[in-house]
Structure formats: structure tokens, C-alpha cells
Amino acid sequence: MLFSPYTIRDVTFKNRIVMSPMCMYACDREDGTVHNWHLIHYASRAVGQVGLIIVEATAVTPQGRISARDLGIWNDDHIDGLRTLTSLVHEQGAKIGIQLAHAGRKAMVAGEIIAPSPLPFDETMRTPKEMTKADIEETIHAFQQGARRAKEAGFDVIEIHAAHGYLINEFLSPLTNKRTDEYGENRYRFLSEVIEAVKEVWSGPLFVRISASDYHPDGLTVNDYVEYAKRMKAQGVDLIDVSSGAVVPAKIDAYPGYQVPFAETIRREANVATGAVGLITSGRQAEEILRNGRADLIFIGRELLRNPYWPKTAANELGIQLEAPKPYVRGW
């Protein structure tokens, strides 16, 4: 199954292997634009036969960057570089998505940072400003404009980053959202409005990355995210990319496949497609997840940093003859 095609809307991925979005911090000019590093990094995984590549967290506003060296999509000047990137990946037979993001209180850039409530992540980080209604409206509009630019740049998939303690995740969790207005009484409201705004300009496959557990006794659990996932599906979200943690400092017992049960539960209980991620390193492990109906796509992160040709390694494990790019046939 790992090497079977998968179709969402009118986009078909040639296999179920997804390069998980991972921050590169490679914008040396700190202007959010694509540089040679990004072109080499992502295109090499397309040559390596990954079915879908999702570009790192890409900031919808300058203040929403995790670091000053993050990619950006807050300005039309970013489109040309992103278009070059999508073209390179498409030439190698892969599909490409982009993760639209805002870091919220975890932003480490100069100037004011914003969040649902004025609570720092920990004692080492700054206290954010509580967002006003105007801030909320501007940020939702920024996500929409980021989606418009992604469409113009030729991306096949948009993923909304609602995980890992960044802005949308901060609205969802009771640990970080202490508001008493409509965005606190209904913590899902901010994400809901972002999804609707994106859909006004985007009709392609739409993913949302979530943190399915806060790993805190007073935080959200996978059961809470089942309910959120039902709402996302009703709004037209096609797939939930299931990660976990990082909204507050917590000890996480990480082991191979430790997040897969979250993806499995959400897939079963919310009846929505899911992506599994988290210390998935072998073809047999990925195949088991798919064959047992635990997820629909396999998101590979660090293993693809170590080995851009991981799909070939997985194919060898599974006894699959994977077609080589023509220049590599002699070594394949």
C-alpha cells in the first residue's frame, strides 16, 4: 500500500509517502524568500521518489515567524521563488504542498509578538500581547492571502499549521486560551474562521496539522481532537496530519510510532483521512500502519533528512521494484 497512489479531490499522489514539513531556518537574508538551499533540499526528495513534499512552516506575517530565517508568504514578492520551487518538484514527478503558519507566542523575532492570551511559553520566552479583535481579523486575512499566493505559486496542497504550540494551537487549548470573549468561549472559532477564509481562495486539497495531545492533565486529549476533527471535516478539510505536544513544556515518552494511535483514533472516530507521523523509519512499519487502517498517508520527517532516497530503501524492504529517475538507473 505504501507505493499505491492516493487521490484527494483532483490531485493524485503517486505513493503514500509524504515529506513532513520541517523548519529549515535557511533564509539567510531574513526576508522570507526562497534561496538555493530550499531548491536543492526539496527537489532532491522529489528525485528520491517522495509522493508529496510539504514545505516547512511558512509565515503568513513577518511577526508570525518562528525565527527571522523562516520562509515567508506574507508578500507577493515571495511568489516567484515559491513558483520556481513548485516547478522543480513537479518536474521530478512529485506533488508539493505548503504549510501556512503563524508562531504566536513562540515567535522569536524582534518586535511585538501576539497570542490569544498574555501568557509566555516558559520563563525564557517573552510575554505576548493579547490579540484584539482587529489583530484576529488581520491574522485571518493574512492566512487567506497566504493561500492565494500559494495557489499562484502552483502548490498542489495547503496545510494549515494548528499544532506544536503555535498560534492556532494556542487558541484551541485551554492551557493557552484564557479569553472570555467568543474566541475563548468557543476555542475552535479561530481555526474555523481561518479554514473558511482559506476556502474562499483555495479549492484544492486542504490539510490541517494538529497536536492531538497536550501531555498535560488540564490540556486537550485525542478525544477532544476527535470532536475538532469532525468539525474540520464538516468544513471541507480533507486530511488531518496528526502530531502531538509542544503547546506547553511537557515530558513526552517518544518511541517508534508513538503518535500513530492518535491518527488511528481520529481516523476511526471522526471518519476522516489522517496522516501518521513520528519516528516512522522503515518501510515495513509504514506498511503496517496503512494495511491496518491506522492512517491514509505516512509523513516522514527526520528519516528523510538522513536519507533523501528513503522511498528506495522502503521499496527494497517491501520487495517493490521502484522505478528510478533515468539518470540514476545504473545505480538504482
The 8 nearest C-alpha neighbors of each residue, nearest first, counted from 0:
[[1, 3, 2, 286, 289, 290, 15, 14],
 [2, 0, 15, 3, 286, 14, 16, 285],
 [1, 3, 14, 0, 15, 4, 13, 16],
 [2, 4, 0, 14, 1, 15, 5, 13],
 [5, 3, 13, 14, 12, 2, 11, 15],
 [4, 6, 12, 11, 14, 15, 3, 13],
 [5, 7, 11, 10, 12, 8, 4, 9],
 [8, 6, 10, 9, 204, 11, 5, 237],
 [7, 9, 10, 204, 6, 203, 11, 237],
 [8, 10, 7, 11, 6, 203, 204, 155],
 [11, 9, 7, 6, 8, 12, 155, 204],
 [12, 10, 6, 5, 13, 7, 4, 9],
 [11, 13, 5, 50, 14, 4, 6, 51],
 [12, 14, 4, 50, 11, 5, 3, 15],
 [15, 13, 2, 4, 3, 50, 12, 16],
 [14, 16, 296, 1, 297, 2, 50, 17],
 [15, 17, 297, 50, 49, 14, 298, 296],
 [18, 16, 298, 51, 52, 297, 19, 50],
 [17, 19, 52, 299, 298, 53, 300, 51],
 [18, 20, 300, 298, 299, 53, 17, 21],
 [21, 19, 55, 53, 54, 18, 56, 22],
 [22, 20, 55, 19, 23, 300, 56, 54],
 [21, 23, 55, 24, 56, 20, 69, 54],
 [22, 24, 25, 21, 55, 69, 37, 68],
 [25, 23, 68, 69, 22, 26, 66, 70],
 [24, 26, 23, 27, 68, 69, 36, 37],
 [27, 25, 68, 29, 28, 69, 24, 31],
 [26, 28, 29, 25, 68, 30, 24, 34],
 [27, 29, 30, 26, 68, 31, 32, 25],
 [30, 28, 68, 26, 67, 27, 31, 69],
 [31, 29, 28, 32, 26, 71, 68, 70],
 [30, 32, 71, 70, 29, 69, 26, 68],
 [33, 31, 77, 30, 70, 71, 34, 80],
 [32, 34, 80, 37, 81, 70, 31, 35],
 [35, 33, 36, 37, 32, 26, 38, 80],
 [36, 34, 38, 37, 39, 33, 40, 25],
 [35, 37, 39, 34, 38, 40, 25, 33],
 [38, 36, 40, 35, 39, 34, 41, 33],
 [37, 39, 35, 36, 40, 84, 41, 42],
 [40, 38, 36, 42, 37, 41, 43, 35],
 [41, 39, 37, 43, 38, 42, 36, 44],
 [40, 42, 44, 43, 39, 38, 37, 45],
 [43, 41, 45, 88, 44, 39, 40, 38],
 [42, 44, 46, 45, 41, 40, 39, 47],
 [45, 43, 47, 307, 46, 42, 41, 49],
 [44, 46, 42, 47, 48, 43, 49, 93],
 [47, 45, 43, 44, 48, 91, 42, 324],
 [46, 48, 308, 44, 45, 307, 49, 43],
 [49, 47, 45, 46, 310, 50, 44, 308],
 [48, 50, 45, 16, 51, 47, 44, 17],
 [49, 51, 14, 93, 13, 12, 16, 17],
 [52, 50, 17, 94, 95, 49, 93, 18],
 [51, 53, 18, 95, 17, 96, 94, 54],
 [54, 52, 96, 20, 97, 95, 18, 19],
 [55, 53, 97, 20, 96, 98, 52, 56],
 [54, 56, 20, 21, 22, 57, 98, 53],
 [57, 55, 98, 100, 99, 22, 58, 20],
 [58, 56, 70, 71, 99, 100, 98, 55],
 [57, 59, 71, 100, 64, 60, 101, 63],
 [58, 60, 73, 72, 141, 145, 142, 100],
 [59, 61, 63, 73, 58, 62, 141, 64],
 [62, 60, 63, 64, 58, 73, 59, 71],
 [61, 63, 60, 64, 112, 108, 106, 111],
 [64, 62, 101, 102, 60, 61, 58, 103],
 [65, 63, 66, 58, 62, 106, 102, 61],
 [64, 66, 106, 102, 107, 105, 63, 69],
 [67, 65, 107, 64, 68, 69, 108, 106],
 [66, 68, 29, 108, 69, 64, 65, 107],
 [69, 67, 26, 24, 29, 66, 25, 27],
 [70, 68, 24, 66, 67, 31, 26, 64],
 [69, 71, 31, 57, 32, 58, 26, 68],
 [72, 70, 31, 58, 57, 73, 59, 32],
 [71, 73, 59, 145, 74, 77, 58, 57],
 [74, 72, 59, 60, 71, 145, 58, 61],
 [73, 75, 76, 72, 77, 71, 78, 145],
 [74, 76, 77, 78, 148, 73, 72, 79],
 [77, 75, 74, 78, 79, 32, 80, 72],
 [78, 76, 75, 32, 74, 72, 79, 80],
 [77, 79, 81, 152, 75, 76, 80, 82],
 [80, 78, 82, 81, 77, 83, 76, 152],
 [81, 79, 33, 83, 82, 78, 77, 84],
 [80, 82, 84, 78, 83, 79, 152, 85],
 [83, 81, 152, 79, 85, 84, 80, 78],
 [82, 84, 80, 86, 81, 85, 87, 79],
 [85, 83, 81, 87, 82, 86, 38, 88],
 [86, 84, 82, 88, 87, 83, 89, 153],
 [85, 87, 89, 83, 84, 88, 82, 90],
 [88, 86, 90, 84, 85, 89, 42, 83],
 [87, 89, 42, 85, 91, 90, 86, 45],
 [88, 90, 86, 92, 91, 93, 87, 85],
 [91, 89, 87, 88, 92, 86, 93, 85],
 [92, 90, 89, 88, 45, 46, 93, 87],
 [93, 91, 89, 90, 88, 94, 45, 48],
 [92, 94, 50, 89, 45, 51, 88, 91],
 [95, 93, 51, 89, 155, 50, 52, 12],
 [96, 94, 52, 51, 155, 154, 53, 85],
 [95, 97, 156, 53, 154, 157, 155, 52],
 [96, 98, 54, 53, 157, 158, 99, 156],
 [97, 99, 158, 56, 159, 57, 55, 157],
 [100, 98, 159, 57, 160, 56, 158, 58],
 [99, 101, 58, 160, 56, 57, 59, 98],
 [100, 102, 63, 58, 166, 103, 59, 64],
 [101, 103, 165, 63, 106, 105, 166, 65],
 [104, 102, 166, 114, 165, 113, 105, 101],
 [103, 105, 114, 106, 127, 113, 112, 102],
 [106, 104, 102, 103, 165, 107, 65, 120],
 [107, 105, 65, 102, 104, 64, 103, 108],
 [106, 108, 66, 65, 105, 109, 64, 67],
 [109, 107, 67, 66, 106, 110, 62, 64],
 [110, 108, 107, 111, 62, 67, 112, 106],
 [111, 109, 108, 112, 62, 107, 106, 61],
 [110, 112, 113, 109, 127, 128, 62, 108],
 [113, 111, 127, 104, 128, 62, 110, 103],
 [112, 114, 128, 127, 103, 104, 130, 129],
 [113, 115, 103, 104, 116, 129, 130, 127],
 [114, 116, 129, 130, 176, 170, 169, 178],
 [115, 117, 129, 114, 118, 176, 177, 178],
 [118, 116, 129, 127, 128, 126, 114, 119],
 [117, 119, 126, 116, 127, 120, 175, 104],
 [120, 118, 126, 121, 125, 124, 127, 104],
 [121, 119, 124, 247, 118, 104, 105, 122],
 [120, 122, 119, 123, 124, 248, 247, 125],
 [121, 123, 124, 119, 120, 125, 126, 118],
 [124, 122, 121, 125, 120, 119, 126, 105],
 [125, 123, 122, 121, 119, 120, 126, 105],
 [126, 124, 119, 127, 123, 104, 120, 122],
 [125, 127, 119, 118, 117, 124, 128, 104],
 [128, 126, 113, 112, 117, 104, 114, 125],
 [127, 129, 113, 117, 130, 112, 114, 126],
 [128, 130, 116, 117, 115, 114, 113, 127],
 [131, 129, 134, 115, 114, 113, 128, 135],
 [130, 132, 134, 133, 135, 129, 115, 136],
 [131, 133, 135, 134, 136, 130, 137, 182],
 [132, 134, 136, 131, 135, 137, 130, 138],
 [135, 133, 131, 137, 132, 130, 136, 138],
 [134, 136, 132, 138, 133, 137, 139, 131],
 [135, 137, 133, 139, 138, 134, 132, 140],
 [138, 136, 140, 134, 135, 139, 133, 141],
 [137, 139, 141, 135, 140, 136, 134, 142],
 [140, 138, 142, 136, 193, 141, 137, 135],
 [139, 141, 143, 137, 138, 142, 144, 136],
 [140, 142, 138, 144, 143, 139, 59, 145],
 [143, 141, 145, 139, 140, 144, 59, 146],
 [144, 142, 197, 140, 146, 141, 145, 196],
 [143, 145, 147, 141, 146, 142, 140, 148],
 [144, 146, 142, 148, 143, 147, 72, 59],
 [147, 145, 149, 143, 144, 148, 197, 150],
 [148, 146, 144, 150, 145, 149, 200, 143],
 [147, 149, 151, 145, 150, 146, 152, 78],
 [150, 148, 146, 152, 147, 151, 154, 145],
 [149, 151, 147, 153, 148, 152, 154, 146],
 [150, 152, 148, 149, 153, 147, 78, 82],
 [153, 151, 82, 149, 150, 78, 81, 154],
 [154, 152, 150, 151, 82, 85, 149, 155],
 [153, 155, 96, 95, 149, 156, 150, 152],
 [154, 156, 96, 95, 94, 153, 203, 157],
 [157, 155, 96, 204, 154, 205, 203, 95],
 [158, 156, 205, 97, 96, 98, 206, 159],
 [157, 159, 206, 98, 207, 205, 97, 99],
 [158, 160, 207, 99, 98, 161, 208, 206],
 [161, 159, 100, 208, 162, 99, 207, 98],
 [160, 162, 167, 168, 209, 208, 159, 207],
 [163, 161, 209, 210, 168, 160, 164, 208],
 [164, 162, 245, 246, 165, 244, 210, 243],
 [246, 165, 163, 245, 168, 162, 169, 166],
 [164, 166, 102, 103, 168, 163, 167, 169],
 [165, 167, 103, 169, 102, 168, 101, 114],
 [168, 166, 161, 170, 169, 165, 190, 171],
 [167, 169, 161, 171, 162, 164, 170, 165],
 [170, 168, 166, 175, 167, 171, 172, 164],
 [169, 171, 167, 176, 168, 186, 172, 115],
 [172, 170, 186, 168, 169, 187, 167, 173],
 [171, 173, 174, 169, 175, 170, 176, 219],
 [174, 172, 176, 175, 218, 177, 171, 219],
 [175, 173, 172, 218, 176, 217, 177, 247],
 [174, 176, 169, 173, 172, 177, 116, 170],
 [177, 175, 173, 170, 115, 178, 116, 174],
 [176, 178, 116, 175, 183, 179, 173, 174],
 [179, 177, 183, 176, 180, 116, 182, 115],
 [178, 180, 183, 184, 177, 181, 182, 176],
 [179, 181, 183, 182, 178, 184, 185, 177],
 [180, 182, 184, 183, 185, 179, 188, 186],
 [183, 181, 185, 186, 180, 184, 188, 189],
 [184, 182, 178, 186, 179, 185, 180, 181],
 [183, 185, 181, 182, 186, 180, 179, 178],
 [186, 184, 183, 182, 187, 188, 181, 189],
 [185, 187, 171, 183, 182, 188, 170, 184],
 [188, 186, 185, 190, 171, 189, 191, 170],
 [187, 189, 191, 186, 185, 190, 182, 192],
 [188, 190, 192, 191, 187, 193, 182, 170],
 [191, 189, 193, 192, 188, 187, 194, 167],
 [192, 190, 188, 194, 189, 193, 187, 195],
 [191, 193, 195, 189, 194, 190, 196, 188],
 [192, 194, 190, 196, 139, 191, 195, 197],
 [195, 193, 197, 191, 192, 196, 198, 190],
 [196, 194, 192, 198, 197, 193, 191, 199],
 [195, 197, 193, 199, 143, 198, 194, 192],
 [198, 196, 143, 194, 199, 195, 200, 201],
 [197, 199, 201, 195, 200, 196, 194, 202],
 [198, 200, 196, 197, 201, 195, 143, 202],
 [201, 199, 198, 197, 147, 146, 202, 143],
 [202, 200, 198, 203, 197, 199, 146, 147],
 [203, 201, 198, 200, 204, 199, 205, 197],
 [202, 204, 201, 205, 156, 155, 8, 9],
 [205, 203, 156, 7, 237, 8, 157, 206],
 [204, 206, 157, 236, 237, 158, 156, 203],
 [207, 205, 158, 238, 239, 237, 236, 157],
 [206, 208, 159, 239, 158, 240, 160, 209],
 [209, 207, 240, 160, 161, 162, 239, 241],
 [210, 208, 162, 161, 241, 242, 211, 240],
 [243, 209, 211, 162, 242, 244, 212, 163],
 [210, 212, 243, 221, 209, 224, 220, 242],
 [213, 211, 220, 243, 214, 210, 219, 221],
 [212, 214, 244, 218, 215, 219, 246, 220],
 [215, 213, 212, 249, 244, 216, 218, 251],
 [214, 216, 218, 213, 217, 249, 219, 212],
 [217, 215, 218, 214, 219, 213, 220, 174],
 [218, 216, 215, 219, 174, 173, 213, 214],
 [219, 217, 215, 213, 216, 174, 173, 172],
 [218, 220, 213, 212, 223, 172, 221, 217],
 [221, 219, 212, 222, 223, 211, 213, 224],
 [220, 222, 211, 224, 223, 212, 261, 225],
 [223, 221, 225, 220, 224, 226, 219, 265],
 [224, 222, 221, 220, 225, 226, 219, 227],
 [223, 225, 227, 221, 226, 222, 228, 211],
 [224, 226, 228, 222, 265, 223, 227, 269],
 [227, 225, 229, 224, 228, 223, 230, 222],
 [226, 228, 224, 230, 229, 225, 231, 223],
 [229, 227, 231, 225, 230, 226, 224, 232],
 [228, 230, 226, 269, 232, 227, 231, 233],
 [231, 229, 233, 227, 228, 232, 234, 226],
 [232, 230, 228, 234, 236, 233, 229, 227],
 [231, 233, 236, 235, 229, 234, 230, 228],
 [232, 234, 230, 231, 235, 229, 236, 228],
 [235, 233, 231, 232, 236, 230, 194, 195],
 [234, 236, 232, 233, 237, 231, 205, 198],
 [235, 237, 232, 205, 231, 238, 206, 234],
 [238, 236, 205, 206, 235, 204, 232, 272],
 [237, 239, 272, 206, 273, 236, 240, 271],
 [238, 240, 273, 207, 206, 241, 208, 274],
 [241, 239, 208, 274, 273, 207, 209, 238],
 [242, 240, 209, 262, 239, 275, 208, 274],
 [241, 243, 210, 209, 211, 276, 258, 240],
 [210, 244, 242, 211, 212, 163, 209, 241],
 [243, 245, 213, 210, 212, 163, 246, 214],
 [246, 244, 163, 164, 247, 248, 213, 243],
 [164, 245, 247, 163, 244, 213, 169, 248],
 [246, 248, 245, 249, 120, 164, 213, 244],
 [249, 247, 245, 246, 250, 121, 120, 244],
 [250, 248, 247, 251, 214, 215, 245, 244],
 [249, 251, 252, 248, 214, 215, 253, 244],
 [252, 250, 253, 249, 214, 244, 243, 254],
 [251, 253, 254, 250, 257, 249, 214, 255],
 [252, 254, 251, 257, 255, 278, 256, 277],
 [253, 255, 257, 256, 252, 278, 277, 258],
 [256, 254, 278, 257, 279, 253, 277, 280],
 [257, 255, 259, 278, 258, 277, 279, 254],
 [256, 258, 254, 255, 259, 253, 277, 260],
 [259, 257, 256, 261, 260, 277, 242, 276],
 [258, 260, 262, 256, 261, 275, 257, 263],
 [261, 259, 263, 262, 258, 264, 257, 293],
 [262, 260, 264, 259, 263, 258, 221, 265],
 [263, 261, 259, 265, 260, 241, 264, 275],
 [262, 264, 293, 260, 266, 261, 265, 294],
 [265, 263, 261, 267, 266, 262, 268, 260],
 [264, 266, 225, 268, 262, 269, 267, 263],
 [267, 265, 271, 263, 270, 264, 269, 272],
 [268, 266, 264, 270, 265, 269, 263, 271],
 [267, 269, 265, 270, 264, 266, 225, 271],
 [268, 270, 229, 265, 271, 225, 266, 267],
 [271, 269, 266, 267, 268, 272, 265, 229],
 [270, 272, 266, 269, 273, 238, 232, 265],
 [273, 271, 238, 266, 295, 239, 237, 294],
 [274, 272, 239, 294, 238, 295, 240, 266],
 [273, 275, 240, 296, 294, 297, 295, 241],
 [276, 274, 297, 259, 262, 298, 294, 241],
 [277, 275, 298, 242, 299, 297, 258, 279],
 [276, 278, 279, 256, 258, 257, 255, 275],
 [279, 277, 255, 256, 280, 254, 276, 257],
 [280, 278, 277, 256, 255, 281, 299, 276],
 [279, 281, 278, 302, 282, 284, 299, 285],
 [282, 280, 284, 283, 313, 279, 285, 316],
 [281, 283, 313, 285, 284, 286, 316, 317],
 [284, 282, 286, 285, 281, 287, 317, 316],
 [283, 285, 281, 287, 282, 286, 288, 279],
 [286, 284, 282, 288, 283, 287, 281, 297],
 [287, 285, 283, 289, 288, 284, 1, 290],
 [286, 288, 290, 284, 289, 285, 291, 283],
 [289, 287, 293, 285, 286, 291, 290, 294],
 [288, 290, 286, 292, 287, 291, 294, 293],
 [291, 289, 287, 292, 288, 286, 0, 293],
 [290, 292, 289, 288, 293, 287, 294, 286],
 [293, 291, 289, 290, 294, 288, 295, 263],
 [292, 294, 263, 288, 291, 289, 262, 259],
 [295, 293, 273, 274, 292, 289, 275, 263],
 [296, 294, 273, 274, 272, 289, 297, 293],
 [295, 297, 274, 15, 294, 16, 275, 298],
 [296, 298, 275, 16, 274, 17, 15, 299],
 [299, 297, 17, 276, 19, 18, 275, 16],
 [298, 300, 18, 19, 17, 303, 297, 302],
 [301, 299, 19, 302, 303, 18, 298, 304],
 [300, 302, 304, 303, 305, 299, 278, 280],
 [301, 303, 305, 304, 300, 280, 306, 299],
 [304, 302, 306, 307, 305, 301, 300, 309],
 [305, 303, 301, 302, 306, 307, 300, 40],
 [304, 306, 302, 303, 301, 307, 309, 308],
 [305, 307, 303, 308, 309, 304, 302, 301],
 [308, 306, 303, 44, 309, 47, 304, 43],
 [309, 307, 47, 306, 310, 311, 44, 312],
 [308, 310, 312, 306, 311, 307, 313, 303],
 [311, 309, 313, 312, 308, 314, 48, 49],
 [312, 310, 314, 309, 313, 308, 315, 321],
 [311, 313, 309, 315, 310, 314, 316, 308],
 [314, 312, 282, 310, 316, 315, 311, 309],
 [313, 315, 319, 311, 317, 316, 312, 318],
 [314, 316, 318, 312, 313, 317, 319, 311],
 [317, 315, 313, 314, 318, 282, 312, 283],
 [316, 318, 314, 315, 319, 313, 282, 283],
 [317, 319, 315, 316, 314, 320, 313, 321],
 [320, 318, 314, 317, 321, 315, 316, 2],
 [321, 319, 322, 318, 314, 315, 311, 317],
 [322, 320, 319, 323, 314, 311, 315, 310],
 [321, 323, 320, 324, 328, 331, 325, 48],
 [322, 324, 328, 325, 327, 331, 321, 326],
 [323, 325, 327, 326, 328, 322, 46, 91],
 [324, 326, 328, 327, 323, 329, 322, 331],
 [325, 327, 324, 328, 329, 323, 330, 331],
 [328, 326, 325, 324, 329, 330, 331, 323],
 [327, 329, 331, 325, 330, 323, 326, 324],
 [330, 328, 327, 331, 326, 325, 323, 324],
 [331, 329, 328, 327, 323, 326, 325, 324],
 [330, 328, 329, 327, 323, 311, 322, 324]]
